[in-house]
Amino acid sequence: MPANWVDIGVNARSMEGYLTQPEGEGSHPAVVVIQEIWGVNSHSQSVVDRLPPLGYVGLAAAMFHREGPHDYRTARRDGHGHRQDAEPHRR
């Protein structure tokens, strides 16, 4: 099954999540990938994308859904993060 974005109900609100699942029927163990301060970014999604071939359901939930979109500019402005003068770590 291809990756898709799902809505997760949280206290009568909606939180987005990036979900992947193995092909075929049946139950599978799951791995919850915790987002970075930058949200569910391409790195978080790539980690979740690697799980179905290993037999796992993968989910990266947008845990800052109440805060709105996060990127390094809003994190620096709002005082989140470890170093406010640094750009995000790039791999």
N, C-alpha and C positions, 0 to 999 in steps of 0.2 A: 504494500500500500504506500502510495506517495505521502510525503510530508504534507501536513496542512495545519492551518491555524484554527484553533477551536476556542469557543467561549466557555469559561468556567464560572459557575455561579458562586459568588462569595458575598455573604451577608446582603442579599438582595441586590447586588451589583454584579457586573461582569468583568472578568479578568481574562485577557488573551493568553493562550498557551500555544507553543509550537510542538506538535505531536507527530511522532512516527511510530509505526507498528510493523512487526514482521508479517510476511505474507502468510495466508492460510488461517484456518479456524483454530480455535482453542485458546486456552489462557496462557499468558506469558508473564514472566517476571517483568518488573518495571524499574526504570532508573529515572529519578527526578534530577535534572541538571539545574543548579542554582545559577541564576544570572549574575553577570558582573554589574558594577555600578552603572554601566552604559546601557543596561537593559538586555533583552534577548537579541543580541547582535549576531553577525555572521559567524563568529567563533562559537557562540553557544549553539547555534543551529547546526554547525558542522559536527559538534560533539554528539548531538541528538541524532543526526543523520547516520552516524556510525553504529548505532545500537541495533537496529532491526536485523542486519545480517548475523549478529551474534545471538539473536533470539530474544531480544528485549524490546519492550515498549519504551519509548523515550519521550519525556515531556520537559520542556523549559517554559515555566510560567513567568509571565510578565509581572513580577511581584511588586513593582512600583506603580501599578495601574492607577492608584489613587493620586499619584504625584503628577501624572502626565508624562510625555516623552522625555527621556533623559539622553543627553549626550555630554561630551566633555565640557562644552561651553556652559550648559545649565548646571552641571555638577560643580564647576568652578565658581559660578555666580552664586549658587545656593550654599556653598561651603561644604558640600559633600566630597568625599574622597580623601585620600591621604595627603596629597601634595597639591595645593591649589595652583602652583606655578608650573606644574608639569603637564605635558600632553599625555594622553592615554598611552599605555604600553602597547607597542606594536610588535607582532610576531613576524 
